[in-house]
């Protein structure tokens, strides 16, 4: 990655240009840079899928925003920059009381978690929710949303500090997935039933072991593969336990259902204003430190969300 000066982009019809004040970092940014993500932009490209800042210009046909409005937006690349272009339909005003780093930390992880738990898993009141990598961005947002939906939450993480963080987000029980006994502990906590919904952004061995502690008619959500290995599942286990392995490709769903993004954002706004969810920004870096920030994210040094800040 290199820091370079490029022409300031001009918004086209239905687009806004944002003078960024913060940009969120996500694990898939790393995969895209490495050419390992399912979406492969042509090189060279500017990564970054979520920003918060001030509307700097609006293209023809934009009525919801005016220059000077404070917004957050989904940029789908182009976010790690001083200026970004976003479709107006994928841009929203900051919630009252929300600062720019929080705004940049909300879009991807909270929309992904809400889509997975609500739309794909239909998480029910008092069901058991097992969240892997609970101290990650998608993980802690799933804990918060799961609690807001009335679930009982078990979270896994890889260190005492991360386990404490999961508890602070509302997890009822926390387990270290480096402990080989975590599968049996899930069964003990749930009185032998297992978890009704398992939220898995890790993949690999964690996914495979999750099929051993999932409840009958449970839903195993495939969020991503942060472990670096795409797992397979024994079909006989799916059959015998009547479980469902459920894909959570939020980005494609939004492309196929354009109104869904705005509908979900209204729900998240109510949850934020009701103090049920709150983005946790634990690390801030200047724009020029983006490579090091992504390296910290890749090496699991980040708890919660990391953002770049632009003064």
Secondary structure, DSSP 8 states (H G I E B T S, - for coil): ------------TTEEEEEEEEEE--HHHHHHHTT-SSS---SS----SEEEEEEEEE-TT--S--TT-EEEEE-SS--SSSEEEEEGGGEEE--TT--HHHHHHHHHHHHHHHIIIIIIS---TT-EEEESSTTSHHHHHHHHHHHHTT-EEEEEESSHHHHHHHHHTT-SEEEETTSTTHHHHHHHHTTTS-EEEEEESS-HHHHHHHTTSEEEEEEEEE---TTS------HHHHHHTT-EEEE--HHHHHHH-THHHHHHHHHHHHHHHTTS----EEEEEEGGGHHHHHHHHHTT--SSEEEEE--
